[in-house]
Amino acid sequence: MPAPRQVSELLPRATRFASKLGHFARVLVRLLALVAIYLRRPALVTGVVILAAGGAGFGMSLLGATSRPIGPVETTMRLVPATHGESVLSLPPLGTLALDTHDGPLRLEVDVDRINQDAAEQIFDDPSVLSHLEEDVITDVRKGVYATAGRGLVAGTACAMLVTLIAVRRPRPTLAVGGAAAVAITAIYSYAGLSLNPRAITEPKYTGLLTSAPSLIGDAEDLAQNFNAYSKELVRLVTNVTKLYDVTAALPAYQPDANVIRVLHVSDLHLGEHAWDVIASVVQQYSVDVIVDSGDITDHGLPAENYFLQRIPSLKVPYVWVRGNHDSVITEQAMRSLPNVVVLDGKVQTVKGIRFLGAGDPRFTPDRSNRDIPSETEAVARQAISLAKVADNSEPEVDAIVYHDSAGAAFFDGRASLLLTGHAHKRLNITLPKGSRLMQEGTTGGAGLRALEKPTPAPIEMSVLYLDRGTRALEAWDEITLGGLGLTSAQIERHQVKPERATTPSPIPTPSGPVPDSPIPTPTITRLPTEEPTSTSSPSGTLPGSPTGSPPGLPPALPPGVPEGTLTSPPASVVPNPP
């Protein structure tokens, strides 16, 4: 039972609402009576009313949409007829968020189209904008709803009159229907406004990839109670992304001679939208010839995630790709439809003079709570053995094998000079016993949405490889590392396989940490001209406790007496836990 005070507060509001609703109802009845008088046939009146209602709904849905900025975000708003009142925020390709904000047959739809880069940079350049950003966003939303309501009213009324005029071809009934439509739409708007429920934000309904949002941002009740803090975090996120763009725009370029092929190695983008701007900047600054992506470009392999792939053609260079364990067959089909994408599927393919071999991960485990079962472990090993046989029979030899999981690299040793992998979200560079160099890339997307789950964000990592155009042998590579969300560091390390002269690395340090108010620091550039056949992250090239002759993170060597290319049982460590 509601408290007496609550009842006393609700009664005046209910009385005013009933009075307004009764007024609208009386006007609507009189207008419909005029239509009936003019037409004089009940069946015709009913048909005209149905046509007018359909025309009004059509006009509101298709012609009533408005493009409105909300802070740095460009949106499209529309008010459309619905079976029940709600507000739906669409965030392609992640999904939708629905709020039960009001009653009545009206739904507010808001589509997020893009982020206005100029507006976002203005927020970063002018700290005073941050102090009133929340108020500006609220004002933008209010103005957007009012503008959308006005446009929907005009569009709905006009379409109702148009279909009536086509049906009866008489001006007076048409005008009467137009008046009735305007009154009805206004009444629906008023009903929705009077029944507004501000606490609907505490009970959001997610669809698509946003179903994981509660685990990322916490309980909705806490979010509503701490909305001011949440708004500041949102502003901070926009600031970080803008700063990230500015840092990457200043990346130094390497000027090799004409006999060098430049290969950009990326991996594990995981829907990290900001990664495309970083990649585009590096492609331009370094004059990259070909991009190699070792998998996990999406998070769940859903059709809605294919929207994320549309930036690839704009890179304007060949994009060599293998499927990761987070990518589905649907993802692969979408990649094959892009003009500059080369999907590796077990056959040797030559791109920019480099002979690539690779295949998609046989597993599909987008749920990070899952761990590999023995059959999946064996599938990875058997596929790696199959690829190794293809490499053995290839003439001329394969230059690079691209595979998502480094667990298969032990089977590729000696079959190609370069083994390009990902999956572990950690960079690793080692020379295997038979001379193949394993280059495991980190996460170019900063692990996507997972960056919000951990106190220390994953860095954004990629590498530029320099291959001799004649021999396709690796001559040097640059490791590019950018601080993840909340950090502003940038570092580029140069490594040369055959140095011209030995020098001591001289890094120029830059601060890292939360976004400062000062200008962006200069990226760190470290040049390491010497290269030993060991891991760049482990001085010895092996981890403590690793089997002799086994590189860190890889399966142990095959038992004595077992010929290479066969598998009696899958090695216990052939596939580490998937990230």
TIMARSE-444613 format. One line per 5 residues: number of its first residue (from 0); their letters; for each residue y negated, z negated, x negated of C-alpha. Coordinates in nm, 4 decimals. Layout:
<pts>
NUM> a> Y Z X ~ ... $
</pts>
This chain:
<pts>
0> mpapr> 0.0000 0.0000 0.0000 ~ -0.3439 0.0883 -0.1403 ~ -0.5819 -0.1968 -0.2061 ~ -0.8647 -0.2584 0.0479 ~ -1.1216 -0.1521 -0.2097 $
5> qvsel> -0.9424 0.1782 -0.2693 ~ -0.9267 0.2414 0.1052 ~ -1.2971 0.1706 0.1417 ~ -1.3727 0.4211 -0.1362 ~ -1.1503 0.6912 0.0094 $
10> lprat> -1.2663 0.6692 0.3722 ~ -1.6201 0.8090 0.3196 ~ -1.4844 1.0912 0.1052 ~ -1.2181 1.1760 0.3622 ~ -1.4775 1.1697 0.6411 $
15> rfask> -1.7090 1.4092 0.4552 ~ -1.4174 1.6368 0.3741 ~ -1.3004 1.6458 0.7388 ~ -1.6545 1.7215 0.8543 ~ -1.6938 2.0147 0.6136 $
20> lghfa> -1.3489 2.1470 0.6911 ~ -1.4197 2.1313 1.0634 ~ -1.7449 2.3222 1.0148 ~ -1.5708 2.5971 0.8183 ~ -1.2946 2.6149 1.0793 $
25> rvlvr> -1.5428 2.6582 1.3647 ~ -1.7264 2.9381 1.1847 ~ -1.3999 3.1115 1.0978 ~ -1.2760 3.0937 1.4588 ~ -1.6015 3.2431 1.5890 $
30> llalv> -1.5837 3.5322 1.3412 ~ -1.2225 3.6057 1.4310 ~ -1.3208 3.5943 1.7986 ~ -1.5851 3.8587 1.7297 ~ -1.3193 4.0754 1.5653 $
35> aiylr> -1.0961 4.0325 1.8718 ~ -1.3831 4.1242 2.1064 ~ -1.4625 4.4393 1.9089 ~ -1.0992 4.5523 1.8810 ~ -0.9748 4.4226 2.2238 $
40> rpalv> -0.6066 4.4513 2.1218 ~ -0.4171 4.1428 1.9931 ~ -0.1656 4.3436 1.7892 ~ -0.4425 4.5360 1.6173 ~ -0.6334 4.2153 1.5490 $
45> tgvvi> -0.3251 4.0584 1.3905 ~ -0.2681 4.3633 1.1740 ~ -0.6302 4.3723 1.0594 ~ -0.6237 4.0024 0.9716 ~ -0.3071 4.0484 0.7642 $
50> laagg> -0.4513 4.3533 0.5877 ~ -0.7780 4.1733 0.5206 ~ -0.5979 3.8706 0.3784 ~ -0.3927 4.0952 0.1516 ~ -0.7025 4.2823 0.0410 $
55> agfgm> -0.8847 3.9585 -0.0335 ~ -0.5928 3.8311 -0.2407 ~ -0.5720 4.1619 -0.4279 ~ -0.9420 4.1545 -0.5052 ~ -0.9366 3.7954 -0.6265 $
60> sllga> -0.6328 3.8554 -0.8488 ~ -0.7224 4.1859 -1.0124 ~ -1.0973 4.2211 -0.9771 ~ -1.1988 3.8552 -0.9893 ~ -1.1043 3.7883 -1.3531 $
65> tsrpi> -1.3795 3.6966 -1.5976 ~ -1.3825 3.6815 -1.9782 ~ -1.5324 3.3499 -2.0831 ~ -1.5714 3.1786 -2.4221 ~ -1.4629 2.8150 -2.4428 $
70> gpvet> -1.5885 2.6877 -2.7752 ~ -1.4486 2.9238 -3.0418 ~ -1.1728 3.0480 -2.8070 ~ -1.2003 3.3676 -2.6002 ~ -1.0295 3.3309 -2.2617 $
75> tmrlv> -0.9715 3.5214 -1.9383 ~ -1.0061 3.3198 -1.6159 ~ -0.9032 3.4053 -1.2621 ~ -0.8598 3.2238 -0.9302 ~ -0.5676 3.3680 -0.7359 $
80> pathg> -0.3900 3.2821 -0.4082 ~ -0.0792 3.0680 -0.4557 ~ 0.1683 2.8605 -0.2589 ~ 0.0260 2.5388 -0.4043 ~ -0.2737 2.4380 -0.6084 $
85> esvls> -0.2476 2.4121 -0.9871 ~ -0.4128 2.5140 -1.3134 ~ -0.2082 2.7176 -1.5633 ~ -0.3038 2.7644 -1.9288 ~ -0.1236 3.0568 -2.0962 $
90> lpplg> -0.0838 3.0541 -2.4761 ~ 0.1049 3.3690 -2.5785 ~ 0.3538 3.3782 -2.7387 ~ 0.4160 3.0027 -2.7103 ~ 0.4358 2.9690 -2.3312 $
95> tlald> 0.2340 2.7999 -2.0567 ~ 0.1032 2.4568 -1.9656 ~ 0.0635 2.3797 -1.5929 ~ -0.1372 2.0933 -1.4409 ~ -0.1283 1.9814 -1.0765 $
100> thdgp> -0.5073 1.9574 -1.0660 ~ -0.5830 2.0231 -0.6975 ~ -0.4454 2.1014 -0.3533 ~ -0.4652 2.4166 -0.1481 ~ -0.3391 2.7751 -0.1792 $
105> lrlev> -0.5310 2.8469 -0.5000 ~ -0.4276 2.8642 -0.8663 ~ -0.6611 2.8704 -1.1665 ~ -0.5166 3.0856 -1.4460 ~ -0.6608 3.0683 -1.7981 $
110> dvdri> -0.5255 3.3083 -2.0633 ~ -0.6100 3.2387 -2.4279 ~ -0.6857 3.5825 -2.5757 ~ -0.7979 3.5105 -2.9314 ~ -1.0014 3.2828 -3.1572 $
115> nqdaa> -1.3554 3.4012 -3.2265 ~ -1.3682 3.3963 -3.6066 ~ -1.7498 3.3993 -3.6187 ~ -1.7734 3.1023 -3.3808 ~ -1.5096 2.9120 -3.5771 $
120> eqifd> -1.6936 2.9756 -3.9045 ~ -2.0176 2.8568 -3.7448 ~ -1.8478 2.5291 -3.6543 ~ -1.7454 2.4882 -4.0166 ~ -2.0788 2.5950 -4.1674 $
125> dpsvl> -2.2905 2.3725 -3.9412 ~ -2.1539 2.0141 -3.9253 ~ -2.4032 1.9289 -3.6493 ~ -2.2084 2.1570 -3.4145 ~ -1.9102 1.9216 -3.4344 $
130> shlee> -2.1046 1.6331 -3.2828 ~ -2.1515 1.8096 -2.9484 ~ -1.8538 2.0467 -2.9525 ~ -1.6642 1.8441 -2.6907 ~ -1.9607 1.8516 -2.4510 $
135> dvitd> -2.0028 2.2252 -2.5132 ~ -1.6368 2.2898 -2.4325 ~ -1.6607 2.0945 -2.1050 ~ -1.9769 2.2859 -2.0136 ~ -1.8117 2.6176 -2.0988 $
140> vrkgv> -1.5129 2.5344 -1.8771 ~ -1.7370 2.4338 -1.5860 ~ -1.9510 2.7484 -1.6156 ~ -1.6399 2.9614 -1.6485 ~ -1.4853 2.8211 -1.3312 $
145> yatag> -1.8091 2.8692 -1.1363 ~ -1.8495 3.2278 -1.2603 ~ -1.4862 3.3062 -1.1820 ~ -1.5181 3.1557 -0.8345 ~ -1.8280 3.3632 -0.7631 $
150> rglva> -1.6688 3.6837 -0.8847 ~ -1.3509 3.6082 -0.6901 ~ -1.5538 3.5478 -0.3731 ~ -1.7349 3.8806 -0.4053 ~ -1.4215 4.0746 -0.5038 $
155> gtaca> -1.2080 3.9176 -0.2294 ~ -1.4680 3.9764 0.0406 ~ -1.5333 4.3349 -0.0690 ~ -1.1629 4.4252 -0.0750 ~ -1.1063 4.2634 0.2656 $
160> mlvtl> -1.3900 4.4723 0.4106 ~ -1.2632 4.7872 0.2399 ~ -0.9116 4.7689 0.3846 ~ -1.0550 4.6822 0.7274 ~ -1.2894 4.9806 0.7188 $
165> iavrr> -1.0013 5.2085 0.6217 ~ -0.7871 5.0686 0.9047 ~ -1.0337 5.0604 1.1973 ~ -1.3207 5.2827 1.0749 ~ -1.5747 5.0771 1.2691 $
170> prptl> -1.8633 4.8957 1.0993 ~ -1.8964 4.5900 1.3247 ~ -1.5357 4.4680 1.2932 ~ -1.5608 4.5380 0.9198 ~ -1.8690 4.3181 0.8867 $
175> avgga> -1.7062 4.0470 1.0966 ~ -1.3942 4.0534 0.8769 ~ -1.6131 4.0371 0.5659 ~ -1.7864 3.7289 0.6986 ~ -1.4556 3.5698 0.7935 $
180> aavai> -1.3117 3.6430 0.4475 ~ -1.6149 3.4921 0.2747 ~ -1.5941 3.1783 0.4882 ~ -1.2173 3.1454 0.4321 ~ -1.2447 3.1866 0.0543 $
185> taiys> -1.5327 2.9398 0.0392 ~ -1.3313 2.6908 0.2446 ~ -1.0359 2.7234 0.0056 ~ -1.2666 2.6714 -0.2928 ~ -1.4198 2.3641 -0.1287 $
190> yagls> -1.0800 2.2194 -0.0435 ~ -0.9640 2.2639 -0.4024 ~ -1.2804 2.1056 -0.5399 ~ -1.2692 1.8055 -0.3075 ~ -0.9016 1.7419 -0.3854 $
195> lnpra> -0.9498 1.7606 -0.7635 ~ -0.7180 1.5224 -0.9507 ~ -0.8574 1.4399 -1.3001 ~ -0.5426 1.2438 -1.3910 ~ -0.3331 1.5608 -1.3745 $
200> itepk> -0.3737 1.5905 -1.7518 ~ -0.1296 1.3000 -1.7906 ~ 0.1517 1.4997 -1.6227 ~ 0.1622 1.8458 -1.7840 ~ 0.4484 2.0879 -1.7231 $
205> ytgll> 0.5471 2.3074 -2.0181 ~ 0.7335 2.6382 -2.0294 ~ 0.8526 2.8528 -2.3185 ~ 0.8069 2.7220 -2.6714 ~ 0.5555 2.4650 -2.5482 $
210> tsaps> 0.8431 2.2594 -2.4094 ~ 0.8500 2.1009 -2.7560 ~ 0.4819 2.0084 -2.7303 ~ 0.5376 1.6466 -2.6162 ~ 0.7350 1.5765 -2.9339 $
215> ligda> 0.4560 1.7295 -3.1399 ~ 0.1459 1.5732 -2.9827 ~ 0.2903 1.2546 -2.8365 ~ 0.2951 1.1083 -2.4885 ~ 0.0564 1.2742 -2.2434 $
220> edlaq> -0.0601 0.9354 -2.1152 ~ -0.1642 0.8356 -2.4667 ~ -0.3311 1.1740 -2.5072 ~ -0.5410 1.1210 -2.1955 ~ -0.6361 0.7663 -2.2955 $
225> nfnay> -0.7371 0.8820 -2.6431 ~ -0.8926 1.2128 -2.5474 ~ -1.1939 1.1655 -2.7733 ~ -0.9728 1.1237 -3.0785 ~ -0.7634 1.4215 -2.9715 $
230> skelv> -1.0751 1.6374 -2.9389 ~ -1.1791 1.5470 -3.2911 ~ -0.8337 1.6426 -3.4199 ~ -0.8617 1.9774 -3.2421 ~ -1.1981 2.0403 -3.4071 $
235> rlvtn> -1.0479 1.9417 -3.7418 ~ -0.7656 2.1907 -3.6916 ~ -1.0118 2.4748 -3.6274 ~ -1.2092 2.3698 -3.9352 ~ -0.8995 2.3705 -4.1538 $
240> vtkly> -0.7956 2.7178 -4.0421 ~ -1.1447 2.8515 -4.1113 ~ -1.1498 2.6933 -4.4552 ~ -0.8080 2.8443 -4.5237 ~ -0.9430 3.1909 -4.4452 $
245> dvtaa> -1.2385 3.1380 -4.6764 ~ -1.0167 3.0233 -4.9632 ~ -0.7839 3.3225 -4.9351 ~ -1.0754 3.5631 -4.9214 ~ -1.1645 3.4570 -5.2773 $
250> lpayq> -0.8183 3.5078 -5.4295 ~ -0.8438 3.6796 -5.7681 ~ -0.6779 4.0176 -5.8110 ~ -0.4416 4.1213 -6.0887 ~ -0.5158 4.4557 -6.2521 $
255> pdanv> -0.1834 4.5967 -6.3792 ~ -0.1391 4.9442 -6.5212 ~ -0.0169 5.2399 -6.3211 ~ 0.3457 5.1813 -6.4232 ~ 0.3788 4.8602 -6.2227 $
260> irvlh> 0.5117 4.8203 -5.8669 ~ 0.3574 4.5227 -5.6883 ~ 0.5911 4.3392 -5.4484 ~ 0.4707 4.0556 -5.2232 ~ 0.7545 3.8123 -5.1425 $
265> vsdlh> 0.7089 3.6029 -4.8259 ~ 0.9513 3.3980 -4.6189 ~ 0.9816 3.1559 -4.3271 ~ 0.6590 3.2370 -4.1425 ~ 0.7862 3.0503 -3.8319 $
270> lgeha> 0.5087 3.1872 -3.6063 ~ 0.2391 3.0641 -3.8462 ~ -0.0438 3.2782 -3.7083 ~ -0.2759 3.2007 -4.0009 ~ -0.0194 3.3496 -4.2418 $
275> wdvia> -0.1118 3.7049 -4.1435 ~ -0.4690 3.6644 -4.2646 ~ -0.3448 3.5198 -4.5928 ~ -0.0941 3.8044 -4.6361 ~ -0.3545 4.0690 -4.5503 $
280> svvqq> -0.5948 3.9215 -4.8050 ~ -0.3309 3.9206 -5.0796 ~ -0.2200 4.2759 -4.9952 ~ -0.5772 4.3957 -5.0336 ~ -0.6715 4.1870 -5.3376 $
285> ysvdv> -0.3538 4.2696 -5.5313 ~ -0.3059 4.6294 -5.4092 ~ 0.0466 4.5389 -5.2993 ~ 0.2918 4.8306 -5.2687 ~ 0.5629 4.6658 -5.0572 $
290> ivdsg> 0.6195 4.3341 -4.8768 ~ 0.9609 4.1644 -4.8760 ~ 1.0259 3.9026 -4.6041 ~ 1.3470 3.7014 -4.6461 ~ 1.3670 3.5878 -4.2834 $
295> ditdh> 1.2732 3.3294 -4.0195 ~ 0.9642 3.5159 -3.9066 ~ 1.0028 3.3522 -3.5614 ~ 1.1051 3.0058 -3.4451 ~ 1.3425 3.0571 -3.1514 $
300> glpae> 1.3991 3.4332 -3.1442 ~ 1.2637 3.4627 -2.7881 ~ 1.1152 3.7848 -2.6453 ~ 0.7832 3.6035 -2.5993 ~ 0.7650 3.5540 -2.9761 $
305> nyflq> 0.7641 3.9298 -3.0423 ~ 0.3895 3.9203 -2.9837 ~ 0.3651 3.7569 -3.3272 ~ 0.5031 4.0702 -3.4958 ~ 0.2230 4.3032 -3.3849 $
310> ripsl> 0.0131 4.2288 -3.6942 ~ 0.2693 4.3885 -3.9276 ~ 0.1612 4.7550 -3.8791 ~ -0.1985 4.6618 -3.9654 ~ -0.0842 4.5611 -4.3159 $
315> kvpyv> -0.0306 4.9353 -4.3833 ~ 0.2418 4.8873 -4.6464 ~ 0.6229 4.8970 -4.6127 ~ 0.7630 4.5678 -4.4819 ~ 1.1234 4.5006 -4.5914 $
320> wvrgn> 1.2857 4.2310 -4.3752 ~ 1.6142 4.0501 -4.3164 ~ 1.6966 3.8337 -4.0165 ~ 1.6936 3.4548 -4.0692 ~ 1.8849 3.1882 -3.8780 $
325> hdsvi> 1.5808 3.1374 -3.6492 ~ 1.5557 3.5110 -3.5723 ~ 1.7625 3.6705 -3.2964 ~ 1.8947 4.0195 -3.2324 ~ 1.5980 4.0556 -2.9955 $
330> teqam> 1.3683 3.9838 -3.2893 ~ 1.5503 4.2448 -3.4981 ~ 1.5137 4.5078 -3.2250 ~ 1.1397 4.4406 -3.2082 ~ 1.1118 4.4676 -3.5875 $
335> rslpn> 1.2958 4.8018 -3.5871 ~ 1.0408 4.9403 -3.3409 ~ 0.7518 4.8855 -3.5850 ~ 0.6666 5.1943 -3.7921 ~ 0.6360 5.0323 -4.1368 $
340> vvvld> 0.9290 4.7879 -4.1106 ~ 1.2551 4.8440 -4.3009 ~ 1.5356 4.6229 -4.1664 ~ 1.8126 4.5602 -4.4202 ~ 2.1525 4.5684 -4.2492 $
345> gkvqt> 2.4182 4.5925 -4.5194 ~ 2.3221 4.9303 -4.6640 ~ 2.1236 5.0115 -4.9774 ~ 1.7745 5.1368 -4.8891 ~ 1.5146 5.2683 -5.1329 $
350> vkgir> 1.1545 5.1639 -5.0694 ~ 0.8762 5.2536 -5.3144 ~ 1.1400 5.3366 -5.5733 ~ 1.3155 4.9969 -5.5456 ~ 1.6788 4.9912 -5.4291 $
355> flgag> 1.7109 4.7015 -5.1812 ~ 2.0295 4.5550 -5.0347 ~ 2.0479 4.2798 -4.7752 ~ 2.1713 4.1709 -4.4328 ~ 2.0674 3.9357 -4.1542 $
360> dprft> 2.1867 3.5763 -4.1471 ~ 2.5141 3.5631 -3.9473 ~ 2.4059 3.2328 -3.7917 ~ 2.1608 3.1829 -3.5065 ~ 2.0594 2.8155 -3.5066 $
365> pdrsn> 1.6989 2.7855 -3.3829 ~ 1.7606 2.4247 -3.2755 ~ 1.6818 2.2227 -3.5873 ~ 1.9043 1.9380 -3.4644 ~ 2.2119 2.1572 -3.5116 $
370> rdips> 2.4059 2.1573 -3.8373 ~ 2.6396 2.4264 -3.9575 ~ 2.9994 2.4077 -3.8475 ~ 3.2815 2.5287 -4.0772 ~ 3.3060 2.8669 -3.9053 $
375> eteav> 2.9342 2.9328 -3.9658 ~ 2.9631 2.8208 -4.3257 ~ 3.2523 3.0592 -4.3794 ~ 3.0606 3.3401 -4.2056 ~ 2.7763 3.3079 -4.4561 $
380> arqai> 3.0186 3.3141 -4.7496 ~ 3.2159 3.6112 -4.6188 ~ 2.9003 3.8098 -4.5512 ~ 2.7754 3.7364 -4.9033 ~ 3.1084 3.8566 -5.0468 $
385> slakv> 3.0838 4.1744 -4.8376 ~ 2.7330 4.2452 -4.9681 ~ 2.8504 4.1796 -5.3233 ~ 3.1175 4.4489 -5.2799 ~ 2.8540 4.6956 -5.1554 $
390> adnse> 2.6455 4.6197 -5.4639 ~ 2.9481 4.6709 -5.6912 ~ 3.0082 5.0163 -5.5427 ~ 2.6437 5.1217 -5.5475 ~ 2.5388 5.4018 -5.7819 $
395> pevda> 2.2776 5.3699 -5.9187 ~ 2.2677 4.9917 -5.9309 ~ 2.0915 4.7761 -5.6746 ~ 1.7549 4.6456 -5.7957 ~ 1.7055 4.3556 -5.5513 $
400> ivyhd> 1.9257 4.1740 -5.3004 ~ 1.7381 4.0109 -5.0108 ~ 1.9198 3.7312 -4.8288 ~ 1.7860 3.4499 -4.6152 ~ 1.9886 3.1571 -4.7517 $
405> sagaa> 2.0185 3.0890 -5.1254 ~ 2.3711 2.9607 -5.0621 ~ 2.4938 3.3192 -5.0928 ~ 2.3207 3.3797 -5.4258 ~ 2.6183 3.2686 -5.6376 $
410> ffdgr> 2.8152 3.5666 -5.5044 ~ 2.5324 3.8066 -5.5986 ~ 2.4949 3.6951 -5.9607 ~ 2.5263 3.9971 -6.1887 ~ 2.5084 4.2455 -5.8991 $
415> aslll> 2.1273 4.2832 -5.9050 ~ 1.8527 4.1692 -6.1368 ~ 1.6508 4.0118 -5.8523 ~ 1.7771 3.7871 -5.5706 ~ 1.5038 3.7164 -5.3121 $
420> tghah> 1.5744 3.4343 -5.0638 ~ 1.4077 3.1665 -4.8487 ~ 1.5333 2.9219 -4.5823 ~ 1.4847 2.5931 -4.7712 ~ 1.1024 2.5836 -4.7346 $
425> krlni> 1.0825 2.5049 -5.1062 ~ 1.0113 2.7373 -5.3961 ~ 1.2856 2.7754 -5.6580 ~ 1.3012 3.0126 -5.9561 ~ 1.6081 3.0115 -6.1822 $
430> tlpkg> 1.8164 3.2475 -6.3911 ~ 2.1841 3.2428 -6.2918 ~ 2.4688 3.2458 -6.5479 ~ 2.5214 3.6239 -6.5321 ~ 2.1532 3.7057 -6.5698 $
435> srlmq> 2.0321 3.7538 -6.2127 ~ 1.7035 3.5843 -6.1342 ~ 1.6991 3.3869 -5.8083 ~ 1.3505 3.3671 -5.6542 ~ 1.3630 3.1396 -5.3490 $
440> egttg> 1.0280 3.1467 -5.1714 ~ 0.8762 2.8522 -4.9854 ~ 0.7363 2.8735 -4.6331 ~ 0.4582 3.1309 -4.6060 ~ 0.3775 3.0023 -4.2578 $
445> gaglr> 0.3481 2.6399 -4.3689 ~ 0.6635 2.5802 -4.1540 ~ 0.4725 2.6794 -3.8377 ~ 0.4478 2.4072 -3.5716 ~ 0.6466 2.1711 -3.7932 $
450> alekp> 0.3281 2.1201 -3.9951 ~ 0.2115 1.8924 -3.7116 ~ 0.5197 1.6703 -3.7316 ~ 0.4968 1.5540 -4.0922 ~ 0.2318 1.3377 -4.2593 $
455> tpapi> 0.2236 1.5766 -4.5565 ~ 0.1911 1.9392 -4.4437 ~ 0.4055 2.2037 -4.6082 ~ 0.2116 2.4280 -4.8477 ~ 0.1654 2.7963 -4.7745 $
460> emsvl> 0.3555 2.9811 -5.0463 ~ 0.4090 3.3420 -5.1490 ~ 0.4606 3.5330 -5.4724 ~ 0.3448 3.8665 -5.6126 ~ 0.6073 4.0311 -5.8353 $
465> yldrg> 0.5259 4.2990 -6.0934 ~ 0.8124 4.5425 -6.1560 ~ 0.8246 4.8210 -6.4109 ~ 0.8085 5.1486 -6.2199 ~ 1.0656 5.3174 -6.4411 $
470> trale> 1.3279 5.0447 -6.4864 ~ 1.2383 4.8248 -6.1846 ~ 1.2685 4.5278 -6.4200 ~ 1.0592 4.2196 -6.3469 ~ 0.7702 4.1879 -6.5937 $
475> awdei> 0.5621 3.9079 -6.4414 ~ 0.4889 3.7269 -6.1184 ~ 0.2117 3.5198 -5.9609 ~ 0.2999 3.2139 -5.7531 ~ 0.0313 3.1608 -5.4873 $
480> tlggl> 0.0167 2.8166 -5.3265 ~ -0.2347 2.7104 -5.0626 ~ -0.2666 2.3612 -4.9183 ~ -0.1303 2.3280 -4.5655 ~ -0.3149 2.1974 -4.2608 $
485> gltsa> -0.5660 1.9316 -4.3632 ~ -0.5704 2.0330 -4.7310 ~ -0.8045 2.2672 -4.9189 ~ -0.6323 2.3255 -5.2530 ~ -0.5410 2.6712 -5.3794 $
490> qierh> -0.3400 2.7486 -5.6912 ~ -0.2238 3.0698 -5.8589 ~ 0.0233 3.0474 -6.1481 ~ 0.0974 3.3468 -6.3718 ~ 0.4443 3.3828 -6.5269 $
495> qvkpe> 0.5511 3.6574 -6.7666 ~ 0.9107 3.7404 -6.8522 ~ 0.8184 3.8944 -7.1892 ~ 0.4900 3.7380 -7.2997 ~ 0.2651 3.9199 -7.5405 $
500> rattp> 0.1594 3.5942 -7.7008 ~ 0.2261 3.2302 -7.6348 ~ -0.0637 3.0229 -7.5100 ~ -0.0989 2.6809 -7.3603 ~ -0.1595 2.6801 -6.9837 $
505> spipt> -0.5127 2.5764 -6.8978 ~ -0.5407 2.5018 -6.5272 ~ -0.8768 2.4460 -6.3662 ~ -0.8166 2.1532 -6.1299 ~ -0.9576 2.1415 -5.7823 $
510> psgpv> -0.9563 1.8537 -5.5367 ~ -0.7153 1.8533 -5.2459 ~ -0.6982 1.6358 -4.9387 ~ -0.8772 1.6124 -4.6047 ~ -1.1408 1.8732 -4.5303 $
515> pdspi> -1.4687 1.7729 -4.7021 ~ -1.8199 1.8483 -4.5877 ~ -1.9028 2.0124 -4.9205 ~ -1.8567 2.3839 -4.9939 ~ -1.5089 2.5199 -5.0615 $
520> ptpti> -1.3818 2.4429 -5.4120 ~ -1.2737 2.7170 -5.6495 ~ -0.8981 2.7847 -5.6376 ~ -0.6899 2.6645 -5.9309 ~ -0.5640 2.9463 -6.1547 $
525> trlpt> -0.2879 2.8552 -6.3989 ~ -0.1552 3.1168 -6.6395 ~ 0.1932 3.0524 -6.7792 ~ 0.2721 3.3449 -7.0104 ~ 0.6048 3.2075 -7.1365 $
530> eepts> 0.9208 3.2082 -6.9282 ~ 1.2563 3.0470 -7.0019 ~ 1.5750 3.1218 -6.8068 ~ 1.5565 2.7946 -6.6159 ~ 1.4058 2.6634 -6.2954 $
535> tssps> 1.0273 2.6464 -6.2816 ~ 1.0589 2.3211 -6.0903 ~ 1.3413 2.1658 -6.2919 ~ 1.3170 2.1600 -6.6735 ~ 1.6900 2.1671 -6.7256 $
540> gtlpg> 1.7674 2.4325 -6.4647 ~ 2.0301 2.2063 -6.3036 ~ 2.0024 1.9012 -6.0888 ~ 2.1679 1.5727 -6.1853 ~ 2.5209 1.5722 -6.0538 $
545> sptgs> 2.5420 1.9497 -6.0106 ~ 2.8677 2.1141 -6.1226 ~ 2.8575 2.2749 -6.4643 ~ 2.7370 2.6311 -6.4420 ~ 2.6092 2.5903 -6.0861 $
550> ppglp> 2.2365 2.6287 -6.0222 ~ 2.0644 2.3606 -5.8113 ~ 2.1100 2.3970 -5.4388 ~ 2.3879 2.6588 -5.4794 ~ 2.7648 2.6348 -5.4284 $
555> palpp> 2.9841 2.5543 -5.7262 ~ 3.1478 2.8339 -5.9194 ~ 3.4751 2.9733 -5.7833 ~ 3.7843 2.7840 -5.9032 ~ 3.9661 2.9171 -6.2116 $
560> gvpeg> 4.2207 3.1832 -6.1270 ~ 4.0433 3.2975 -5.8095 ~ 3.9068 3.6496 -5.8637 ~ 3.5457 3.7158 -5.7708 ~ 3.4971 3.8774 -5.4333 $
565> tltsp> 3.7671 3.6658 -5.2656 ~ 3.7439 3.3407 -5.0770 ~ 4.0405 3.1123 -5.0183 ~ 3.8292 2.8564 -4.8323 ~ 3.4533 2.8205 -4.7927 $
570> pasvv> 3.2868 2.6041 -5.0576 ~ 3.1783 2.2702 -4.9152 ~ 2.8194 2.3191 -5.0295 ~ 2.7876 2.6894 -4.9550 ~ 2.5270 2.6326 -4.6841 $
575> pnpp> 2.2869 2.3387 -4.6964 ~ 2.1536 2.1820 -4.3788 ~ 1.9235 2.4353 -4.2130 ~ 1.5573 2.3373 -4.1911 $
</pts>
